[in-house]
Amino acid sequence: MTPQQRMLSVCFLLVSVTCRTYGSGVVQPFKGLGYYVRSNCPFTLTRFTHNRVEYDITIRRGDSGLLVQVEITMNKVRTVLQNGSILVEKKRKTHRHDFRLVH
């Protein structure tokens, strides 16, 4: 399984069985009731092992309550999403966008 396929499978797994966050501070843990967290400190959203691969997802919100950083660690490889950038092991990765509509 390629790293991209593994990351995609983790995303599908997260949507179905783990906690989630949305809005300007709402956290809903493991299909439970949502609650509001007002903090700009980083905190671990979820940590788990799947198929002997360790995952750790940490988020940080800004003063407005909106997400400003998401850190995903998969088997000790750290990926950070921040300010529209993707950093993998502190190296910036580019993603090409094509906003044209295809009919």
Phi and psi in radians as a Rosetta constraint file:
Dihedral C 1 N 2 CA 2 C 2 CIRCULARHARMONIC -1.279 0.35
Dihedral N 2 CA 2 C 2 N 3 CIRCULARHARMONIC 2.798 0.35
Dihedral C 2 N 3 CA 3 C 3 CIRCULARHARMONIC -1.021 0.35
Dihedral N 3 CA 3 C 3 N 4 CIRCULARHARMONIC -0.642 0.35
Dihedral C 3 N 4 CA 4 C 4 CIRCULARHARMONIC -1.147 0.35
Dihedral N 4 CA 4 C 4 N 5 CIRCULARHARMONIC -0.735 0.35
Dihedral C 4 N 5 CA 5 C 5 CIRCULARHARMONIC -1.139 0.35
Dihedral N 5 CA 5 C 5 N 6 CIRCULARHARMONIC -0.689 0.35
Dihedral C 5 N 6 CA 6 C 6 CIRCULARHARMONIC -1.120 0.35
Dihedral N 6 CA 6 C 6 N 7 CIRCULARHARMONIC -0.762 0.35
Dihedral C 6 N 7 CA 7 C 7 CIRCULARHARMONIC -1.109 0.35
Dihedral N 7 CA 7 C 7 N 8 CIRCULARHARMONIC -0.701 0.35
Dihedral C 7 N 8 CA 8 C 8 CIRCULARHARMONIC -1.114 0.35
Dihedral N 8 CA 8 C 8 N 9 CIRCULARHARMONIC -0.716 0.35
Dihedral C 8 N 9 CA 9 C 9 CIRCULARHARMONIC -1.143 0.35
Dihedral N 9 CA 9 C 9 N 10 CIRCULARHARMONIC -0.607 0.35
Dihedral C 9 N 10 CA 10 C 10 CIRCULARHARMONIC -1.140 0.35
Dihedral N 10 CA 10 C 10 N 11 CIRCULARHARMONIC -0.737 0.35
Dihedral C 10 N 11 CA 11 C 11 CIRCULARHARMONIC -1.057 0.35
Dihedral N 11 CA 11 C 11 N 12 CIRCULARHARMONIC -0.765 0.35
Dihedral C 11 N 12 CA 12 C 12 CIRCULARHARMONIC -1.113 0.35
Dihedral N 12 CA 12 C 12 N 13 CIRCULARHARMONIC -0.687 0.35
Dihedral C 12 N 13 CA 13 C 13 CIRCULARHARMONIC -1.117 0.35
Dihedral N 13 CA 13 C 13 N 14 CIRCULARHARMONIC -0.746 0.35
Dihedral C 13 N 14 CA 14 C 14 CIRCULARHARMONIC -1.102 0.35
Dihedral N 14 CA 14 C 14 N 15 CIRCULARHARMONIC -0.695 0.35
Dihedral C 14 N 15 CA 15 C 15 CIRCULARHARMONIC -1.099 0.35
Dihedral N 15 CA 15 C 15 N 16 CIRCULARHARMONIC -0.603 0.35
Dihedral C 15 N 16 CA 16 C 16 CIRCULARHARMONIC -1.585 0.35
Dihedral N 16 CA 16 C 16 N 17 CIRCULARHARMONIC -0.572 0.35
Dihedral C 16 N 17 CA 17 C 17 CIRCULARHARMONIC -2.265 0.35
Dihedral N 17 CA 17 C 17 N 18 CIRCULARHARMONIC -0.081 0.35
Dihedral C 17 N 18 CA 18 C 18 CIRCULARHARMONIC -2.049 0.35
Dihedral N 18 CA 18 C 18 N 19 CIRCULARHARMONIC -3.017 0.35
Dihedral C 18 N 19 CA 19 C 19 CIRCULARHARMONIC -1.324 0.35
Dihedral N 19 CA 19 C 19 N 20 CIRCULARHARMONIC 2.888 0.35
Dihedral C 19 N 20 CA 20 C 20 CIRCULARHARMONIC -2.533 0.35
Dihedral N 20 CA 20 C 20 N 21 CIRCULARHARMONIC 2.859 0.35
Dihedral C 20 N 21 CA 21 C 21 CIRCULARHARMONIC -2.373 0.35
Dihedral N 21 CA 21 C 21 N 22 CIRCULARHARMONIC 2.581 0.35
Dihedral C 21 N 22 CA 22 C 22 CIRCULARHARMONIC -2.763 0.35
Dihedral N 22 CA 22 C 22 N 23 CIRCULARHARMONIC 2.979 0.35
Dihedral C 22 N 23 CA 23 C 23 CIRCULARHARMONIC 1.152 0.35
Dihedral N 23 CA 23 C 23 N 24 CIRCULARHARMONIC -2.557 0.35
Dihedral C 23 N 24 CA 24 C 24 CIRCULARHARMONIC -1.845 0.35
Dihedral N 24 CA 24 C 24 N 25 CIRCULARHARMONIC 0.554 0.35
Dihedral C 24 N 25 CA 25 C 25 CIRCULARHARMONIC 2.563 0.35
Dihedral N 25 CA 25 C 25 N 26 CIRCULARHARMONIC 0.127 0.35
Dihedral C 25 N 26 CA 26 C 26 CIRCULARHARMONIC -1.411 0.35
Dihedral N 26 CA 26 C 26 N 27 CIRCULARHARMONIC 2.314 0.35
Dihedral C 26 N 27 CA 27 C 27 CIRCULARHARMONIC -2.150 0.35
Dihedral N 27 CA 27 C 27 N 28 CIRCULARHARMONIC 2.292 0.35
Dihedral C 27 N 28 CA 28 C 28 CIRCULARHARMONIC -2.112 0.35
Dihedral N 28 CA 28 C 28 N 29 CIRCULARHARMONIC 1.846 0.35
Dihedral C 28 N 29 CA 29 C 29 CIRCULARHARMONIC -1.487 0.35
Dihedral N 29 CA 29 C 29 N 30 CIRCULARHARMONIC 2.186 0.35
Dihedral C 29 N 30 CA 30 C 30 CIRCULARHARMONIC 0.723 0.35
Dihedral N 30 CA 30 C 30 N 31 CIRCULARHARMONIC 1.001 0.35
Dihedral C 30 N 31 CA 31 C 31 CIRCULARHARMONIC 1.104 0.35
Dihedral N 31 CA 31 C 31 N 32 CIRCULARHARMONIC 0.342 0.35
Dihedral C 31 N 32 CA 32 C 32 CIRCULARHARMONIC -1.622 0.35
Dihedral N 32 CA 32 C 32 N 33 CIRCULARHARMONIC -2.991 0.35
Dihedral C 32 N 33 CA 33 C 33 CIRCULARHARMONIC -1.253 0.35
Dihedral N 33 CA 33 C 33 N 34 CIRCULARHARMONIC 2.525 0.35
Dihedral C 33 N 34 CA 34 C 34 CIRCULARHARMONIC -1.375 0.35
Dihedral N 34 CA 34 C 34 N 35 CIRCULARHARMONIC 2.667 0.35
Dihedral C 34 N 35 CA 35 C 35 CIRCULARHARMONIC -2.475 0.35
Dihedral N 35 CA 35 C 35 N 36 CIRCULARHARMONIC 2.793 0.35
Dihedral C 35 N 36 CA 36 C 36 CIRCULARHARMONIC -1.695 0.35
Dihedral N 36 CA 36 C 36 N 37 CIRCULARHARMONIC 2.268 0.35
Dihedral C 36 N 37 CA 37 C 37 CIRCULARHARMONIC -2.064 0.35
Dihedral N 37 CA 37 C 37 N 38 CIRCULARHARMONIC 2.034 0.35
Dihedral C 37 N 38 CA 38 C 38 CIRCULARHARMONIC -1.841 0.35
Dihedral N 38 CA 38 C 38 N 39 CIRCULARHARMONIC 1.783 0.35
Dihedral C 38 N 39 CA 39 C 39 CIRCULARHARMONIC -2.871 0.35
Dihedral N 39 CA 39 C 39 N 40 CIRCULARHARMONIC 2.549 0.35
Dihedral C 39 N 40 CA 40 C 40 CIRCULARHARMONIC -1.893 0.35
Dihedral N 40 CA 40 C 40 N 41 CIRCULARHARMONIC 0.305 0.35
Dihedral C 40 N 41 CA 41 C 41 CIRCULARHARMONIC -1.527 0.35
Dihedral N 41 CA 41 C 41 N 42 CIRCULARHARMONIC 2.551 0.35
Dihedral C 41 N 42 CA 42 C 42 CIRCULARHARMONIC -1.197 0.35
Dihedral N 42 CA 42 C 42 N 43 CIRCULARHARMONIC 2.498 0.35
Dihedral C 42 N 43 CA 43 C 43 CIRCULARHARMONIC -2.529 0.35
Dihedral N 43 CA 43 C 43 N 44 CIRCULARHARMONIC 2.704 0.35
Dihedral C 43 N 44 CA 44 C 44 CIRCULARHARMONIC -1.360 0.35
Dihedral N 44 CA 44 C 44 N 45 CIRCULARHARMONIC 2.071 0.35
Dihedral C 44 N 45 CA 45 C 45 CIRCULARHARMONIC -1.339 0.35
Dihedral N 45 CA 45 C 45 N 46 CIRCULARHARMONIC -0.780 0.35
Dihedral C 45 N 46 CA 46 C 46 CIRCULARHARMONIC -2.761 0.35
Dihedral N 46 CA 46 C 46 N 47 CIRCULARHARMONIC 2.701 0.35
Dihedral C 46 N 47 CA 47 C 47 CIRCULARHARMONIC -2.550 0.35
Dihedral N 47 CA 47 C 47 N 48 CIRCULARHARMONIC 2.239 0.35
Dihedral C 47 N 48 CA 48 C 48 CIRCULARHARMONIC -2.783 0.35
Dihedral N 48 CA 48 C 48 N 49 CIRCULARHARMONIC 2.965 0.35
Dihedral C 48 N 49 CA 49 C 49 CIRCULARHARMONIC -2.142 0.35
Dihedral N 49 CA 49 C 49 N 50 CIRCULARHARMONIC 2.289 0.35
Dihedral C 49 N 50 CA 50 C 50 CIRCULARHARMONIC -2.365 0.35
Dihedral N 50 CA 50 C 50 N 51 CIRCULARHARMONIC 2.186 0.35
Dihedral C 50 N 51 CA 51 C 51 CIRCULARHARMONIC 0.904 0.35
Dihedral N 51 CA 51 C 51 N 52 CIRCULARHARMONIC 0.771 0.35
Dihedral C 51 N 52 CA 52 C 52 CIRCULARHARMONIC 1.113 0.35
Dihedral N 52 CA 52 C 52 N 53 CIRCULARHARMONIC 0.308 0.35
Dihedral C 52 N 53 CA 53 C 53 CIRCULARHARMONIC -1.916 0.35
Dihedral N 53 CA 53 C 53 N 54 CIRCULARHARMONIC 2.230 0.35
Dihedral C 53 N 54 CA 54 C 54 CIRCULARHARMONIC -1.555 0.35
Dihedral N 54 CA 54 C 54 N 55 CIRCULARHARMONIC 2.337 0.35
Dihedral C 54 N 55 CA 55 C 55 CIRCULARHARMONIC -2.185 0.35
Dihedral N 55 CA 55 C 55 N 56 CIRCULARHARMONIC 2.494 0.35
Dihedral C 55 N 56 CA 56 C 56 CIRCULARHARMONIC -2.527 0.35
Dihedral N 56 CA 56 C 56 N 57 CIRCULARHARMONIC 2.138 0.35
Dihedral C 56 N 57 CA 57 C 57 CIRCULARHARMONIC -2.111 0.35
Dihedral N 57 CA 57 C 57 N 58 CIRCULARHARMONIC 2.065 0.35
Dihedral C 57 N 58 CA 58 C 58 CIRCULARHARMONIC -2.051 0.35
Dihedral N 58 CA 58 C 58 N 59 CIRCULARHARMONIC 2.417 0.35
Dihedral C 58 N 59 CA 59 C 59 CIRCULARHARMONIC -2.171 0.35
Dihedral N 59 CA 59 C 59 N 60 CIRCULARHARMONIC 2.761 0.35
Dihedral C 59 N 60 CA 60 C 60 CIRCULARHARMONIC -2.467 0.35
Dihedral N 60 CA 60 C 60 N 61 CIRCULARHARMONIC 2.342 0.35
Dihedral C 60 N 61 CA 61 C 61 CIRCULARHARMONIC -1.806 0.35
Dihedral N 61 CA 61 C 61 N 62 CIRCULARHARMONIC 2.672 0.35
Dihedral C 61 N 62 CA 62 C 62 CIRCULARHARMONIC -1.487 0.35
Dihedral N 62 CA 62 C 62 N 63 CIRCULARHARMONIC -3.069 0.35
Dihedral C 62 N 63 CA 63 C 63 CIRCULARHARMONIC -1.083 0.35
Dihedral N 63 CA 63 C 63 N 64 CIRCULARHARMONIC -0.445 0.35
Dihedral C 63 N 64 CA 64 C 64 CIRCULARHARMONIC -1.356 0.35
Dihedral N 64 CA 64 C 64 N 65 CIRCULARHARMONIC -0.229 0.35
Dihedral C 64 N 65 CA 65 C 65 CIRCULARHARMONIC 1.687 0.35
Dihedral N 65 CA 65 C 65 N 66 CIRCULARHARMONIC -0.206 0.35
Dihedral C 65 N 66 CA 66 C 66 CIRCULARHARMONIC -1.447 0.35
Dihedral N 66 CA 66 C 66 N 67 CIRCULARHARMONIC 2.680 0.35
Dihedral C 66 N 67 CA 67 C 67 CIRCULARHARMONIC -1.110 0.35
Dihedral N 67 CA 67 C 67 N 68 CIRCULARHARMONIC 2.314 0.35
Dihedral C 67 N 68 CA 68 C 68 CIRCULARHARMONIC -2.036 0.35
Dihedral N 68 CA 68 C 68 N 69 CIRCULARHARMONIC -0.299 0.35
Dihedral C 68 N 69 CA 69 C 69 CIRCULARHARMONIC -2.690 0.35
Dihedral N 69 CA 69 C 69 N 70 CIRCULARHARMONIC 2.392 0.35
Dihedral C 69 N 70 CA 70 C 70 CIRCULARHARMONIC -2.219 0.35
Dihedral N 70 CA 70 C 70 N 71 CIRCULARHARMONIC 2.231 0.35
Dihedral C 70 N 71 CA 71 C 71 CIRCULARHARMONIC -2.053 0.35
Dihedral N 71 CA 71 C 71 N 72 CIRCULARHARMONIC 2.151 0.35
Dihedral C 71 N 72 CA 72 C 72 CIRCULARHARMONIC -2.046 0.35
Dihedral N 72 CA 72 C 72 N 73 CIRCULARHARMONIC 2.093 0.35
Dihedral C 72 N 73 CA 73 C 73 CIRCULARHARMONIC -1.949 0.35
Dihedral N 73 CA 73 C 73 N 74 CIRCULARHARMONIC 2.136 0.35
Dihedral C 73 N 74 CA 74 C 74 CIRCULARHARMONIC -2.208 0.35
Dihedral N 74 CA 74 C 74 N 75 CIRCULARHARMONIC 1.975 0.35
Dihedral C 74 N 75 CA 75 C 75 CIRCULARHARMONIC 0.888 0.35
Dihedral N 75 CA 75 C 75 N 76 CIRCULARHARMONIC 0.820 0.35
Dihedral C 75 N 76 CA 76 C 76 CIRCULARHARMONIC 1.204 0.35
Dihedral N 76 CA 76 C 76 N 77 CIRCULARHARMONIC 0.169 0.35
Dihedral C 76 N 77 CA 77 C 77 CIRCULARHARMONIC -1.691 0.35
Dihedral N 77 CA 77 C 77 N 78 CIRCULARHARMONIC 2.099 0.35
Dihedral C 77 N 78 CA 78 C 78 CIRCULARHARMONIC -1.695 0.35
Dihedral N 78 CA 78 C 78 N 79 CIRCULARHARMONIC 2.168 0.35
Dihedral C 78 N 79 CA 79 C 79 CIRCULARHARMONIC -2.075 0.35
Dihedral N 79 CA 79 C 79 N 80 CIRCULARHARMONIC 2.254 0.35
Dihedral C 79 N 80 CA 80 C 80 CIRCULARHARMONIC -2.104 0.35
Dihedral N 80 CA 80 C 80 N 81 CIRCULARHARMONIC 2.268 0.35
Dihedral C 80 N 81 CA 81 C 81 CIRCULARHARMONIC -1.869 0.35
Dihedral N 81 CA 81 C 81 N 82 CIRCULARHARMONIC 2.049 0.35
Dihedral C 81 N 82 CA 82 C 82 CIRCULARHARMONIC -2.785 0.35
Dihedral N 82 CA 82 C 82 N 83 CIRCULARHARMONIC 2.363 0.35
Dihedral C 82 N 83 CA 83 C 83 CIRCULARHARMONIC 0.926 0.35
Dihedral N 83 CA 83 C 83 N 84 CIRCULARHARMONIC 0.663 0.35
Dihedral C 83 N 84 CA 84 C 84 CIRCULARHARMONIC 1.324 0.35
Dihedral N 84 CA 84 C 84 N 85 CIRCULARHARMONIC 0.136 0.35
Dihedral C 84 N 85 CA 85 C 85 CIRCULARHARMONIC -1.967 0.35
Dihedral N 85 CA 85 C 85 N 86 CIRCULARHARMONIC 2.712 0.35
Dihedral C 85 N 86 CA 86 C 86 CIRCULARHARMONIC -2.086 0.35
Dihedral N 86 CA 86 C 86 N 87 CIRCULARHARMONIC 2.124 0.35
Dihedral C 86 N 87 CA 87 C 87 CIRCULARHARMONIC -2.017 0.35
Dihedral N 87 CA 87 C 87 N 88 CIRCULARHARMONIC 2.198 0.35
Dihedral C 87 N 88 CA 88 C 88 CIRCULARHARMONIC -2.016 0.35
Dihedral N 88 CA 88 C 88 N 89 CIRCULARHARMONIC 2.054 0.35
Dihedral C 88 N 89 CA 89 C 89 CIRCULARHARMONIC 0.891 0.35
Dihedral N 89 CA 89 C 89 N 90 CIRCULARHARMONIC 0.794 0.35
Dihedral C 89 N 90 CA 90 C 90 CIRCULARHARMONIC 1.173 0.35
Dihedral N 90 CA 90 C 90 N 91 CIRCULARHARMONIC 0.218 0.35
Dihedral C 90 N 91 CA 91 C 91 CIRCULARHARMONIC -1.935 0.35
Dihedral N 91 CA 91 C 91 N 92 CIRCULARHARMONIC 2.251 0.35
Dihedral C 91 N 92 CA 92 C 92 CIRCULARHARMONIC -1.242 0.35
Dihedral N 92 CA 92 C 92 N 93 CIRCULARHARMONIC 2.340 0.35
Dihedral C 92 N 93 CA 93 C 93 CIRCULARHARMONIC -1.955 0.35
Dihedral N 93 CA 93 C 93 N 94 CIRCULARHARMONIC 2.478 0.35
Dihedral C 93 N 94 CA 94 C 94 CIRCULARHARMONIC -1.815 0.35
Dihedral N 94 CA 94 C 94 N 95 CIRCULARHARMONIC 2.590 0.35
Dihedral C 94 N 95 CA 95 C 95 CIRCULARHARMONIC -2.221 0.35
Dihedral N 95 CA 95 C 95 N 96 CIRCULARHARMONIC 2.077 0.35
Dihedral C 95 N 96 CA 96 C 96 CIRCULARHARMONIC -1.404 0.35
Dihedral N 96 CA 96 C 96 N 97 CIRCULARHARMONIC 2.299 0.35
Dihedral C 96 N 97 CA 97 C 97 CIRCULARHARMONIC -1.893 0.35
Dihedral N 97 CA 97 C 97 N 98 CIRCULARHARMONIC 2.472 0.35
Dihedral C 97 N 98 CA 98 C 98 CIRCULARHARMONIC -2.256 0.35
Dihedral N 98 CA 98 C 98 N 99 CIRCULARHARMONIC 1.803 0.35
Dihedral C 98 N 99 CA 99 C 99 CIRCULARHARMONIC -1.565 0.35
Dihedral N 99 CA 99 C 99 N 100 CIRCULARHARMONIC 0.123 0.35
Dihedral C 99 N 100 CA 100 C 100 CIRCULARHARMONIC -1.278 0.35
Dihedral N 100 CA 100 C 100 N 101 CIRCULARHARMONIC 2.511 0.35
Dihedral C 100 N 101 CA 101 C 101 CIRCULARHARMONIC -1.436 0.35
Dihedral N 101 CA 101 C 101 N 102 CIRCULARHARMONIC 2.396 0.35
Dihedral C 101 N 102 CA 102 C 102 CIRCULARHARMONIC -1.885 0.35
Dihedral N 102 CA 102 C 102 N 103 CIRCULARHARMONIC 2.167 0.35
